[in-house]
Amino acid sequence: MSTDITYLQTLKQVFGFEGLRGGQQQVVERVLSGHSSAAIFPTGSGKSLCYQLPALHLPHLTLVISPLLALMKDQLDFLKSKGIPAASLDSTLTYDESREVMRAVKAGETKILMISVERLKNERFRQFISSVSLSLLVVDEAHCISEWGHNFRPDYLKLPVYCKQLNIPQVLLLTATATPQVIADMGTKFGIASQDIVVTGFYRSNLDLNVIACPEQDKAATLLTQLKNASQAPTIIYVTLQNTAEMVAGFLRSEGLPAHAYHAGMPNDERQKIQNRFMQGEINCIVATIAFGMGVDKSDIRAVIHYDLPKSIENYSQEIGRAGRDGQTSTCSVLANRESLSVLENFVYGDTPDRAAIYSVIEEVGKTPLGSSWEVMLNRLSRDSNIRQLPLKTLLVYLELEGVIEPQYSYFADYRFKTLLSVEQIIGHFDGERKQFVEAVFAASPKSRTWHTVDFEALWQGFHADRNRAVTALDYFADKGWIELESKQMTDVFRVCRPEALTGTPAAELSDKIHDMFQAKEHSEIQRVHAMLELFETTTCLSHRLASYFADEHAPKQCGHCSVCRGHIATLPSASALLPLELSDLQRASQPLLNAAENDAVTSQAIARYLCGIATPLTGRLRLGKTAGFGKFGQYPFADVKAICEQIKPG
């Protein structure tokens, strides 16, 4: 077939490869023959090539949804090194750089454009991309679309809708970590036929897996032994908390091993500098939270050590998947005990909203006048309802699934611009009705020193000028280089479809139902943590058990290169005995929260989250993260703390 010959020539001439691996070839040929497809391949097995190669043969733009800036940067660097015209639109670009990217896309000069999923909520971007012909939508980390995946992101649920709205004929889903349930869910949501879903073996013969049962007090010494055996080879040490990253890195340096901490609490430029030095081989040991990893494609990582338990089997597989991408033997070790089990579970409990908070959001939607749209700024609603932004987005998706609200569009509430030509010069480019419209836009955009702020209400009241037309005009002025345009305060607009469900008894019943859905998700996440503990205490081959979890039934029953196959079956040490919880101690520790909250109603769940060190919008707004009681009972099971908090009375 001529297509085969053409893509194989491109594979050799552009990418320097003689042929494709089995799974890659299946996916590439499905895409080039006009089908949507999904590639479930292990980390480091070349998923990206499955869209990069077809993109050069498809007639129009390939739009890639990528989860992290670091991932975009690495892939863009690779594509540009091969002479492939690719670009990203992201928050690091200047105004002029963004404008140049959009110009090149519009002109058909760019073959691949990478964006985050959030950019599709941007009114200006959607207007722009809807004017561009698209051949393929690529969704990286596609398991994020499934509520049963380990990294559910509500915005991913909207991707099938965007795909239809933008008339994108084909979709390619990419992920490394999907269980059979998640694979089926992904296929259903995007309408991908089962024969177009390609799952390759998860098993990797070059990874030596070890579970080392290790009491908490022995972990530092055990880590030191592991690192001395690693002979200063490139190593990632994963920890759960930011302060643990600093502590472990400091300990290793005191022992003469040059180690660097990496976590989200560090300045961006410092993090980037450490990552770059690690990639270039100037640093060989990173002690990191999970903030480090996505987009780190270093082929010669010889060891991945989990100083703390990972969050789930999916997280564990992603993190060890960064080792040995060059095919050489690499060691992956977990220093495992049950000491941090409550900390891991508390991460889950922080994302379950209180029933009262859910009701307050439903009540807020119910205040929308009949025939009007409900407009919401997520950050403001998160603060007012004391629900973290991610579960708040999930709550809104649940309301959509119940048919209560329907998303209409998102827009920036505020637009401002700085003129690069005089207002008179800009108006002078138009005549007739268009000139009158442009004059109206400037008349409704008062200037404060340098910047004009657009008053859309005044524009409508005074001139009956449509908002969308005004935004399109401003984009046109910016494209021409006549103004510098900025937008902020993202607002989501929903149509209220069932107002009767948002008041009285129906609202209470709906709150109960959605709270039950969150609790079911919470239960599923807690089960995920315990499934990981069962994996680490398995009496059968670790590699086989891990592969089976990800639907790979072809892995050898005994790999010969894991701790179980070597006869070392782990029994994880129990957590240290804790003193009994006393009501008076919890009452005293919770006083900073109760004092700061003043008139705010504080639920027993909110108090328990504060005492367990679970950050919420309330603790952030009241700046309670550094007060004495925050996290004081973080080692205790959340349920136990909450049970006693139900007896705490303010005052």
Buried (B, 14 or more C-beta within 10 A) or exposed (E): EEEEEEBBEBBEEBBEBEEBEEBBBBBBBBBBEEBBBBBBBBBBBBBBBBBBBBBBBBEBBBBBBBBBBBBBBBBBEBBEEEEBBBBBBBEEBEEEEBBEBBEBBBEEEBBBBBBBBBBBBBBBBBEBBEEBEBBBBBBBBBBBBBBBBBBBBBBBBBBBEBBEEBEBEBBBBBBBBBBEEBBBBBBEBBEBEEEBBBBBBBBBBEBBBBBBBBBBEBBBEBBBEBBEEBEEBBBBBBBBBBEBBBBBBEBBBEBEBEBBBBBEEBEEEEBBBBBEBBBEEEBBBBBBBBBBBBBBBBEEBBBBBBBBBBBBBBBBBBBBBBBBBEEEEBBBBBBBBBBBBBBBBBEBBBBBBBBBBBBBBBBBBBEBEEEEBBBBEBEEBBBBBBBBBBBBBBBBBBBBEBEBBEBEEBBBEBBBBBBBBEBEEBBEBBEEEEEEBBBBBBBBBEBEEEBBBBBBEBBBEEBEBEBEEBBBBBBEBBBEEBBBBBBEEBBBBBEBEBBEBBBEEBBEEBBEEBBEBBEEBBEEBBEBBEEBBEBBBBEBBBBBBBBBBBBBEEBBEEBEBBBBBEEEBBEBBEBEEEEEBEEEBBBEBBBBBBEBBEEBEBBBBBBBBBBBBBBBBBBBBBEBEEBEBBBBBBBBBBEBBBEBBEEBEBE
